[in-house]
Amino acid sequence: MRALRVVLFDRTCTGVRRLGLTEWWRLGTNLYAWLGRIDESFGVASWSEALDRLLDVSRRGRLAEVQYWGHGHWGSAVCGREVLDLSSLGPEHPDAARWSAVHDRMLRGRDGLFWFRTCETYGADVGKRFARAFTERLDCRTAGHTYVIHAIQSGLHSLLPGEEPRWSSREGLPPSGIPQEHALPSTWWAPNTISCLQGRIPDGF
């Protein structure tokens, strides 16, 4: 069985009078599938559902790459009303057994990848702590952003098990250097910038 590439996206961000983010993410996954970049995509409403989807699809093959498209904040990623953060990774969390099972299905080290395509999840000190803890939890390469992302996605960084985050805790922060409501918006001149159409992490990121 070959290893699989999967995109999960938050299906709860729907629009009323215009397209919501969920509709755009669904269109994006259709494009990625047409381009041959992914094997499966799923809209999910909670992290528990996301993990169950990953475990179900992994019956057909190990997980080589998982991307999550949704909302994020400093040191966290949001799915529906559920927040994934440092407190979610401990053995007492209700999803601990699911995360352990996903760990067992992911390819190890740089052969596997879990990529948060979410706003500012890896930003500030708390984002760096989350990045390190999440990478060790899954024992594979992980990636996330330090800026607010949209069609342009800045501050992309990846981490391998055993590595320390190399990016600055101030990256993506407002001029005060203090995490406030949100990070700075992505721009083409910000560090480590890609577009939403780019499906791979460039070398050195």
Secondary structure, DSSP 8 states (H G I E B T S, - for coil): ---EEEEEEETT---SSS--HHHHHHHHHHHHHHTTS-SEEEEESSHHHHHHHHHHHGGGS-EEEEEEESEEETTEEEETTEEESGGGGSTTSTTHHHHHHHHHHB--EEEEEEEEESSSTT-HHHHHHHHHHHHHHHTEEEEEESSB-SSEE--EEEE-TT----S-TTTT--TT-S--SS--B--TTSSS-EETT--S--TT-
